[in-house]
Amino acid sequence: MVAGLTVSTLTPTLLVGALVLLVAVAAVRLSTRSGLPSLLLYLALGLLLGTRGLGIQFDSAPLAQALGYAALVLILAEGGLTTRWSQIRRSVAPALVLSTVGVLVSVAVVGLAAHLVLGLDATTSLLIGAILSSTDAAAVFSVLRRVPIPHRLSGLLEAESGFNDAPVVILVTVFAEAAAHAGNHTGWPMLAVMAVVELAGGAAIGLAIGWVGGHLATRTAPGSSALFGLAMLALIVLAYATAAAAHASGFIACYLAALVLGNLELPHTTATQSFAASLGWLAHIGLFVMLGLLADPADFGPQVVPAVVLGAVLLLVARPLAVAVSLTPFRFRWRDQAFLSWAGLRGAVPVVLATVPITVGIPRLAWIFDLVFVLVVVFTALQAPVLPWVAGRLGVREESRALDLRVEATPLDDLHAGLLQVHVGPASRLAGVTVDELRLPPEAHVVLLVRQHTTVMPEPRTLIRHGDDLLIVTTAAVRNMVERRVRAVSLDGRLAGWSTEGRDGVRRDRE
């Protein structure tokens, strides 16, 4: 598809792409109402567009893997930039154990089940176990937006999903190479050492690029928040590419660089996070629609039973055992462990990694993609809708909690509210006016005043000065009225509204 793109095919390509994106964005509301992660809707959209639907041809596993890895870089970038260290700090150690020891436990259990129940050889069984061992935070949090849980649990799920992609990619690559070159691969002890070195090297590169790049950006930050967001993204991609070029883990480097950048005191933080969130959504949509295009429903039938068997083992045995082994030393309650076991949703990563056997030259294992696809769809549809109910039954819901909200990411429309920032310029007649003399509607309030890099909690008699920045919270119903009122006072001073003609010569009604 990409290779055949010309000027004549550009218009229909853009038309289809724009329509798909609009439908995908609209599907988010349906996802919220139904409790199903949006990934299922995007996969369904891809299947609808594919060979058994509207007939779009896409069958390149190498291209799908390359685009999938690129999408995962953007998804990890968004996850790292928007993760608050204060919220995951207590969860980092258990998340690291769950992302390493827990992954090994899961691979072993699922691999054993594939060997004993499905009769597969040991290497193929371990390959399937590795592919299925990575969790998907996007799927979990698309459901848990409506269900507040303690930061210790949400932070652990978030950190686990950021950390476990790297070791899982290494394991999948190792087992795929072993299957492709049976009897002619590096010994397992040496592979274990190589994996540790790759993870450590990737972590070091990611932390270094995030730290150094963040401090350089502080000194050379452009005035445009849009350019600054691009610079942050470039640093994160640089971390991935540098680590991959050094034969280290690019995914762990990418996530840690983004985590460091997201928690430094950088300029334009909110705009950068909003930009990253938009790219993350775009990557999710494109990734899942592409995987739906790659799949052929005609091949699903033979894989339904194996997928259900392995999925049941993963959900009821492997995940709970991995959680228990990893988190019991950290004194997690059994209720917390039970919830974390059920919340281990699978998503994009396993489906992308299921293309690896094809790209390394094992066409006889192409059926693994169909098995993993069916498993992800079936068990996401089973687990996700009841996650809120499971949280309530296990008593891990928080009925009230403080949230660190970013303005651009806050659904102010749902609150029927708005936020206005007012800068008092050198010629503005807002200077010399007190807050109560603004005579704002009762539904609007000046909640913050910033003066020479210091914050002032405004009172009715607080005097406004040149150079001040005001933050006004207002309901949507009076937003326009507030803007008109502030503009009038800026032009005419405290007597604005009492005269019928403003300083600019424009006649106004009395307020």
Secondary structure, 3 states (H helix, E strand, C coil): CCCCCCHHHHHHHHHHHHHHHHHHHHHHHHHHHHCCCHHHHHHHHHHHHCCCCCCCCCCCHHHHHHHHHHHHHHHHHHHHHCCCHHHHHHHHHHHHHHHHHHHHHHHHHHHHHHHHHCCCCHHHHHHHHHHCCCCCHHHHHHHHCCCCCCHHHHHHHHHHHHHHHHHHHHHHHHHHHHHHCCCCCCCHHHHHHHHHHHHHHHHHHHHHHHHHHHHHHHHHCCCCHHHHHHHHHHHHHHHHHHHHHCCCCHHHHHHHHHHHHHHCCCCCHHHHHHHHHHHHHHHHHHHHHHHHHHCCHHHCHHHHHHHHHHHHHHHHHHHHHHHHHHHHHHCCCHHHHHHHHHCCCCCHHHHHHCCHHHHCCCHHHCHHHHHHHHHHHHHHHHHHHHHHHHHHHHCCCCCCCCCCCCCCCCCHHHHCEEEEEEECCCCCCCCCCEHHHHCCCCCEEEEEEEECCEEECCCCCCECCCCCEEEEEEEHHHHHHHHHHHHHHHHHHHHCCCCCECCCCCECCCC
